Amino acid sequence: MTTNSSNFSRRRFIGATAAGAAGASLNVLPGNVWAQSPNEKLNVAFIGAGGRGAANIGGTASAGENVYAFADVDEKRCAGSIQKYPNAKFYTDWREMLEKEGDNIDAVAISTPDHTHAVAAMAAIKMGKHVYVEKPLTLTISEARALHKEAKARGLCTQMGNTGHAAEGARRTNEFVKSGSIGVVERVECRTNRPIWPQDIVRPAAEDVPPWMNWDLWLGPAPEKAFSSKIAPFKWRGLIDYGTGALGDMGAHIIDHPMWALDLGLPETIEIEKADRKTPSSEKDSHPSSCIIHYTFAARGDAPPVKLTWYDGQYKIPRVDGMADDKKTPDNGCVFHGSKHTMMHGSHGGNPEIIDANRSKFESPEKTEERSSGHYKEFYAAIRAGKPEMAKSNFDVAVPLTETLLLGAIGTIVGPGTVLNWDAEKMTTGNADADKLVNHNYRDGWAL
């Protein structure tokens, strides 16, 4: 079913959402216990059905759940999903999908560009729906906090799409670190070879909107600006209005692991050493081409403070003394400098390995961490059990990680030499320009 949504009233949707919020137990029993037979499939709706949306649709189907409906503003990009799942109901406007199909939906997966994650997720949450949201969770810190608060209050199951959190390598990293096998860790270095899309650019010239795209809906809460094929459907990540750059894209797959293994919490300071720009005025439109960012995390009990350094673009993690000639530090991954050994791993929970000169003396720890049934499966199992904690990258985990990534991105927009002192309670950085970027600011007609 294809629905033309161009005339759908936003005001009407807001009213419908409020009504849904008032009766949020539509598909959930008290305590969020799954109301149907254990063998009955969950009905999942998808906001975004091309790119990562297609991957999340496939992951859900492989997990044994029902691809019930999806919405996408770009019928060309999501054509494969339409063909593969002909029984799923299709909409252009996700708001119309939620209003018309809400009674039949158990969970919603959001796979749109970063700037529309929060408005779509919040609408689903206020209807009492469990949500799976792509990484990074939101474009701004205030959005992430708002989603966390609302989902928590309703007892809903949540999961962010950093799929490596469920990987075997992530569990082994935790075991290497938590067992003390690599010693005390006070320094971690992380890197991605992204961006693979343009950054350090001014906004591309306006083009005509193609007939297969609803550009106004693609913009959603973002400022009203002209379409360009150099932005949508893929190259939006480098633009400040829509994406969070290389750090936001890959940090969720990389910084996730030291934050988890070391139980770092939120950073106290964020220092921008490099934020490369050659294009005049590009700071108004896009993220820098390459960065070096230093995060400082406070001591935790007996564990000392940790300095975590992020490199992207042209900057790489330096080689480690004693590395074999055929080894190199990861293009996408981390190096942990322990008092006994140095360990590295790749992105997405890549397998850890010891790389220092004394690696022959390393004693591999036993397997003590709980293993995952799969990133999608654990989310849907959490819904059935009414236990949000069963989804291991739920918002309790995803929000601090997202907040950490966004603080780095904010600092690089302000520029090299910037030092942010993060007051998590007050949500202030000590820098007036940075503070303006902590909270969301939507165009008329859009709100959380």
C-alpha positions as CSV (number, residue, x, y, z in Angstrom):
1,M,0.0,0.0,0.0
2,T,1.5,3.3,-1.1
3,T,0.2,6.4,0.7
4,N,0.7,9.9,-0.5
5,S,1.4,11.9,2.6
6,S,2.2,15.4,1.3
7,N,-1.1,16.8,2.7
8,F,-1.0,15.1,6.0
9,S,-1.5,17.6,8.8
10,R,1.3,17.9,11.4
11,R,-1.2,19.3,13.8
12,R,-3.4,16.3,13.3
13,F,-0.4,14.0,14.0
14,I,0.5,15.8,17.2
15,G,-3.1,15.3,18.5
16,A,-3.0,11.7,17.5
17,T,0.4,11.3,19.3
18,A,-1.0,12.9,22.5
19,A,-3.9,10.6,22.4
20,G,-1.6,7.6,21.9
21,A,0.5,8.8,24.9
22,A,-2.6,8.9,27.1
23,G,-3.3,5.3,26.2
24,A,0.2,4.1,25.9
25,S,-0.6,0.5,27.1
26,L,-2.2,-0.2,23.7
27,N,0.0,-3.2,22.9
28,V,1.7,-3.7,26.3
29,L,0.6,-5.0,29.6
30,P,1.7,-3.5,32.9
31,G,5.4,-4.0,33.3
32,N,5.7,-4.3,29.5
33,V,5.1,-8.1,29.5
34,W,4.5,-9.4,26.0
35,A,0.8,-10.0,25.8
36,Q,0.6,-12.6,23.0
37,S,1.6,-16.2,22.6
38,P,5.4,-16.7,22.9
39,N,5.3,-18.1,19.4
40,E,3.5,-15.2,17.8
41,K,5.7,-12.8,15.9
42,L,6.2,-9.2,16.9
43,N,4.9,-6.6,14.4
44,V,7.7,-4.2,13.7
45,A,7.4,-1.0,11.8
46,F,10.4,0.7,10.2
47,I,11.1,4.4,9.7
48,G,13.7,4.4,6.9
49,A,13.7,1.4,4.6
50,G,16.8,1.9,2.5
51,G,20.5,1.7,3.5
52,R,20.7,1.0,7.2
53,G,16.9,0.6,7.2
54,A,17.2,-2.3,4.8
55,A,19.8,-3.9,7.0
56,N,17.6,-3.5,10.1
57,I,14.6,-4.9,8.2
58,G,16.7,-7.9,7.2
59,G,18.1,-8.3,10.8
60,T,14.5,-8.3,12.1
61,A,13.3,-10.8,9.6
62,S,16.3,-13.1,10.4
63,A,15.4,-12.8,14.1
64,G,12.0,-14.3,13.2
65,E,9.8,-11.2,13.6
66,N,7.3,-9.7,11.3
67,V,8.2,-6.9,9.0
68,Y,4.8,-5.3,9.3
69,A,5.2,-1.8,7.8
70,F,7.7,0.7,6.7
71,A,7.9,4.4,5.8
72,D,10.5,6.1,3.6
73,V,10.7,9.5,1.9
74,D,12.8,8.2,-0.9
75,E,11.0,5.5,-2.9
76,K,14.0,4.9,-5.1
77,R,16.4,4.1,-2.3
78,C,13.9,1.8,-0.5
79,A,12.7,0.1,-3.7
80,G,14.6,-3.1,-2.7
81,S,12.7,-3.4,0.6
82,I,9.3,-2.8,-1.2
83,Q,10.1,-5.6,-3.6
84,K,11.5,-8.0,-0.9
85,Y,8.6,-7.5,1.5
86,P,5.5,-7.1,-0.7
87,N,3.1,-7.8,2.2
88,A,4.5,-5.0,4.3
89,K,2.4,-1.8,4.3
90,F,4.3,1.1,2.8
91,Y,4.0,4.8,3.6
92,T,6.0,7.9,2.6
93,D,5.2,9.7,5.8
94,W,6.2,7.9,9.0
95,R,3.7,10.0,11.0
96,E,0.8,8.7,9.0
97,M,2.1,5.2,9.4
98,L,2.2,5.5,13.2
99,E,-1.3,7.0,13.3
100,K,-2.9,4.4,11.0
101,E,-1.0,1.3,12.0
102,G,-0.3,2.1,15.7
103,D,-2.8,-0.4,17.0
104,N,-1.0,-3.2,15.2
105,I,2.6,-2.2,15.9
106,D,4.7,-3.6,18.8
107,A,8.0,-2.0,18.0
108,V,9.5,0.7,15.8
109,A,13.0,0.8,14.2
110,I,14.3,4.2,13.2
111,S,17.0,4.2,10.5
112,T,16.8,7.8,9.1
113,P,19.6,10.4,9.0
114,D,20.7,11.5,12.5
115,H,18.7,14.7,12.6
116,T,15.3,12.9,12.4
117,H,16.1,10.1,14.9
118,A,14.8,12.0,17.9
119,V,11.4,13.2,16.6
120,A,10.5,9.8,15.1
121,A,11.7,7.9,18.2
122,M,9.9,10.2,20.6
123,A,6.6,9.9,18.7
124,A,6.8,6.1,18.8
125,I,7.8,6.1,22.5
126,K,4.8,8.4,23.4
127,M,2.6,5.8,21.7
128,G,4.0,3.2,24.0
129,K,6.1,1.5,21.4
130,H,9.5,-0.2,22.0
131,V,12.2,1.5,19.9
132,Y,15.3,0.5,18.1
133,V,17.2,3.6,17.0
134,E,20.3,3.7,14.7
135,K,23.5,5.1,15.9
136,P,24.4,7.8,16.9
137,L,21.2,8.0,18.9
138,T,20.5,11.7,18.2
139,L,21.9,14.8,16.7
140,T,22.0,16.7,20.0
141,I,22.6,15.9,23.7
142,S,19.2,17.3,24.8
143,E,17.4,15.0,22.4
144,A,19.3,11.9,23.8
145,R,18.4,12.9,27.4
146,A,14.7,13.5,26.5
147,L,14.4,10.0,24.8
148,H,16.1,8.3,27.7
149,K,13.8,10.0,30.3
150,E,10.6,9.2,28.3
151,A,11.4,5.6,27.5
152,K,12.5,5.0,31.1
153,A,9.3,6.5,32.5
154,R,7.2,4.2,30.3
155,G,9.3,1.0,31.0
156,L,9.9,0.5,27.3
157,C,12.6,-1.7,25.7
158,T,15.2,0.2,23.7
159,Q,18.3,-0.6,21.7
160,M,20.8,1.5,19.7
161,G,22.1,0.2,16.4
162,N,25.7,-0.2,17.4
163,T,25.6,-3.9,16.4
164,G,29.2,-4.6,17.6
165,H,28.0,-4.3,21.2
166,A,26.7,-7.9,20.8
167,A,29.9,-9.3,19.2
168,E,32.1,-12.0,20.7
169,G,35.1,-9.6,20.3
170,A,33.4,-7.1,22.6
171,R,33.0,-9.7,25.3
172,R,36.6,-10.8,25.0
173,T,37.7,-7.1,25.2
174,N,35.7,-6.8,28.5
175,E,37.4,-10.0,29.8
176,F,40.9,-8.9,28.8
177,V,40.4,-5.6,30.6
178,K,38.2,-6.5,33.6
179,S,40.3,-9.6,34.6
180,G,43.4,-7.4,34.9
181,S,45.2,-9.5,32.3
182,I,46.5,-6.4,30.5
183,G,47.0,-4.5,33.8
184,V,45.8,-1.1,34.8
185,V,44.6,1.0,31.8
186,E,45.1,4.8,32.0
187,R,45.3,5.5,28.2
188,V,43.3,4.4,25.2
189,E,43.6,5.5,21.6
190,C,40.8,5.2,19.1
191,R,40.7,5.8,15.3
192,T,38.5,5.6,12.2
193,N,39.6,6.1,8.6
194,R,36.4,8.0,8.0
195,P,35.1,10.3,6.6
196,I,34.4,8.6,3.3
197,W,32.0,11.5,2.4
198,P,32.9,15.2,2.1
199,Q,33.6,17.2,5.2
200,D,35.2,20.7,5.4
201,I,32.8,21.9,2.7
202,V,30.3,24.6,2.2
203,R,26.8,23.6,1.4
204,P,26.4,22.3,-2.2
205,A,24.4,24.3,-4.7
206,A,20.7,23.8,-4.9
207,E,19.2,21.2,-7.3
208,D,15.7,20.2,-8.3
209,V,14.1,17.7,-6.0
210,P,13.8,14.3,-7.8
211,P,10.2,13.0,-8.2
212,W,10.9,10.0,-6.0
213,M,11.7,12.0,-2.9
214,N,9.7,14.0,-0.4
215,W,12.4,16.6,0.5
216,D,10.4,18.4,3.1
217,L,9.9,15.2,5.0
218,W,13.6,14.3,4.6
219,L,14.4,17.7,6.2
220,G,11.9,17.1,9.1
221,P,13.0,19.3,12.0
222,A,16.1,20.6,10.3
223,P,16.2,24.2,8.8
224,E,14.4,24.6,5.5
225,K,17.2,24.5,2.9
226,A,17.5,23.4,-0.7
227,F,18.0,19.8,-1.9
228,S,21.3,18.6,-3.4
229,S,22.2,15.2,-4.7
230,K,25.5,15.8,-3.0
231,I,23.7,15.7,0.4
232,A,21.0,13.0,0.0
233,P,20.7,10.1,0.1
234,F,24.2,9.4,1.4
235,K,26.6,12.3,1.9
236,W,24.6,14.1,4.6
237,R,26.8,12.9,7.5
238,G,29.4,15.6,7.0
239,L,26.9,18.4,7.3
240,I,26.2,19.9,10.7
241,D,22.4,20.2,10.1
242,Y,22.0,16.5,9.5
243,G,24.9,14.4,10.8
244,T,27.7,14.1,13.4
245,G,30.7,13.5,11.1
246,A,33.2,10.7,11.3
247,L,33.1,10.7,15.1
248,G,29.4,10.3,15.4
249,D,29.3,7.6,12.6
250,M,32.1,5.3,13.8
251,G,32.6,6.3,17.4
252,A,29.5,4.3,18.3
253,H,31.3,1.2,17.0
254,I,34.7,2.0,18.4
255,I,34.6,4.2,21.6
256,D,31.7,2.0,22.8
257,H,34.2,-0.7,23.8
258,P,36.6,1.2,26.1
259,M,33.6,3.0,27.6
260,W,32.0,-0.4,28.4
261,A,35.1,-2.4,29.4
262,L,36.5,0.4,31.7
263,D,33.1,1.6,32.9
264,L,34.2,5.2,32.1
265,G,31.0,7.1,32.5
266,L,30.9,10.6,31.0
267,P,34.0,12.6,30.2
268,E,35.0,15.5,32.4
269,T,37.0,17.4,29.8
270,I,37.2,17.3,26.0
271,E,40.2,19.0,24.3
272,I,40.3,19.6,20.6
273,E,43.9,19.3,19.4
274,K,43.2,19.2,15.7
275,A,40.1,20.0,13.6
276,D,41.4,20.5,10.1
277,R,39.8,23.0,7.7
278,K,41.0,24.5,4.4
279,T,37.7,25.7,3.1
280,P,36.7,29.2,4.1
281,S,33.5,29.4,6.2
282,S,33.1,25.6,6.2
283,E,32.6,25.7,9.9
284,K,29.1,27.1,9.3
285,D,28.0,24.0,7.3
286,S,30.2,21.0,7.9
287,H,32.4,19.0,10.2
288,P,36.2,19.2,9.8
289,S,38.1,16.9,7.5
290,S,40.3,15.3,10.2
291,C,40.4,15.5,14.0
292,I,42.4,14.7,17.1
293,I,40.3,14.9,20.3
294,H,41.4,14.2,23.9
295,Y,38.8,13.0,26.4
296,T,39.6,12.8,30.2
297,F,37.4,10.5,32.3
298,A,37.5,10.6,36.1
299,A,38.8,8.0,38.5
300,R,36.2,5.2,39.3
301,G,36.7,3.7,42.7
302,D,40.2,2.2,42.7
303,A,40.5,2.7,38.9
304,P,42.6,5.7,37.9
305,P,41.5,8.5,35.5
306,V,41.7,7.6,31.8
307,K,42.8,9.7,28.8
308,L,41.1,8.6,25.6
309,T,42.3,10.1,22.3
310,W,40.3,10.0,19.1
311,Y,41.9,10.2,15.7
312,D,40.1,10.4,12.3
313,G,40.8,11.3,8.7
314,Q,44.5,11.7,8.1
315,Y,45.5,11.1,11.7
316,K,46.5,7.6,12.8
317,I,47.3,5.9,16.1
318,P,51.1,5.7,16.5
319,R,52.8,2.4,16.3
320,V,53.4,0.5,19.6
321,D,56.9,-0.4,20.7
322,G,57.6,-4.1,19.9
323,M,54.9,-4.5,17.3
324,A,55.6,-7.2,14.7
325,D,56.6,-5.8,11.3
326,D,53.5,-7.3,9.7
327,K,51.2,-5.6,12.3
328,K,49.8,-2.1,12.3
329,T,47.6,-0.1,14.5
330,P,43.9,-0.3,13.5
331,D,42.4,1.9,10.8
332,N,39.1,1.4,12.7
333,G,39.5,0.4,16.3
334,C,41.3,0.9,19.6
335,V,44.6,0.5,21.4
336,F,44.5,0.0,25.2
337,H,47.8,0.8,27.0
338,G,47.8,-1.4,30.0
339,S,50.5,-1.6,32.7
340,K,51.2,-5.2,31.7
341,H,50.3,-5.4,28.0
342,T,49.1,-3.3,25.1
343,M,46.0,-4.6,23.4
344,M,44.2,-3.6,20.2
345,H,41.0,-4.5,18.5
346,G,39.0,-3.5,15.4
347,S,35.6,-1.7,15.2
348,H,32.2,-3.4,15.8
349,G,33.6,-5.5,18.6
350,G,36.7,-6.6,16.6
351,N,38.7,-9.4,18.3
352,P,41.3,-8.2,20.8
353,E,44.9,-9.1,20.4
354,I,48.1,-8.4,22.4
355,I,50.6,-6.4,20.4
356,D,53.5,-5.4,22.8
357,A,57.0,-6.9,22.9
358,N,56.1,-9.1,25.9
359,R,53.0,-10.6,24.3
360,S,54.3,-14.2,24.6
361,K,53.9,-13.8,28.4
362,F,50.2,-12.8,28.2
363,E,47.8,-15.1,30.1
364,S,44.5,-15.2,28.3
365,P,41.6,-14.8,30.8
366,E,38.7,-17.2,31.0
367,K,35.3,-16.4,29.5
368,T,33.2,-14.8,32.2
369,E,31.0,-12.4,30.3
370,E,27.4,-13.2,29.2
371,R,27.2,-13.9,25.5
372,S,24.6,-12.3,23.2
373,S,22.0,-14.2,21.2
374,G,22.4,-11.4,18.6
375,H,21.9,-7.6,18.6
376,Y,18.4,-7.9,17.2
377,K,17.4,-11.1,18.9
378,E,18.2,-9.7,22.4
379,F,16.1,-6.6,21.7
380,Y,13.1,-8.6,20.7
381,A,13.6,-11.1,23.6
382,A,13.6,-8.1,26.0
383,I,10.2,-7.0,24.6
384,R,8.8,-10.5,25.1
385,A,10.2,-10.8,28.7
386,G,9.3,-7.2,29.6
387,K,12.9,-6.7,30.7
388,P,14.6,-3.7,29.1
389,E,18.0,-4.6,30.6
390,M,18.1,-7.7,28.3
391,A,18.9,-5.4,25.4
392,K,22.5,-4.7,26.1
393,S,22.8,-1.4,24.2
394,N,19.6,0.0,25.7
395,F,19.4,3.7,26.3
396,D,21.1,3.4,29.7
397,V,24.2,2.5,27.7
398,A,23.5,4.3,24.4
399,V,22.8,7.8,25.9
400,P,26.1,8.2,27.7
401,L,28.0,6.9,24.7
402,T,26.1,9.2,22.3
403,E,26.6,12.2,24.7
404,T,30.4,11.5,24.7
405,L,30.5,11.4,20.9
406,L,28.4,14.6,20.6
407,L,30.7,16.5,23.0
408,G,33.6,15.7,20.7
409,A,31.7,16.8,17.6
410,I,30.6,20.0,19.3
411,G,34.2,20.8,20.3
412,T,35.4,20.3,16.7
413,I,32.8,22.7,15.4
414,V,34.0,25.4,17.8
415,G,37.5,24.7,16.6
416,P,41.0,23.5,17.5
417,G,42.3,24.6,20.9
418,T,38.8,24.4,22.4
419,V,38.5,22.8,25.9
420,L,35.1,21.8,27.2
421,N,34.5,21.2,30.8
422,W,31.4,19.1,30.9
423,D,28.9,19.6,33.8
424,A,26.6,16.7,33.1
425,E,24.0,17.9,35.6
426,K,23.7,21.4,34.3
427,M,24.5,20.4,30.7
428,T,27.0,23.1,30.2
429,T,30.6,23.1,28.8
430,G,32.0,26.3,30.1
431,N,32.1,27.6,26.5
432,A,29.3,29.8,25.3
433,D,29.6,28.8,21.6
434,A,29.6,25.1,22.5
435,D,26.6,25.4,24.9
436,K,24.5,26.7,22.0
437,L,25.0,23.3,20.3
438,V,24.0,21.1,23.3
439,N,20.2,21.7,22.9
440,H,18.0,21.0,19.8
441,N,16.4,23.8,17.9
442,Y,13.7,22.8,15.4
443,R,11.9,24.6,12.6
444,D,8.2,25.4,13.1
445,G,5.9,22.4,13.0
446,W,8.3,20.0,14.6
447,A,8.8,19.2,18.3
448,L,9.7,16.4,20.6
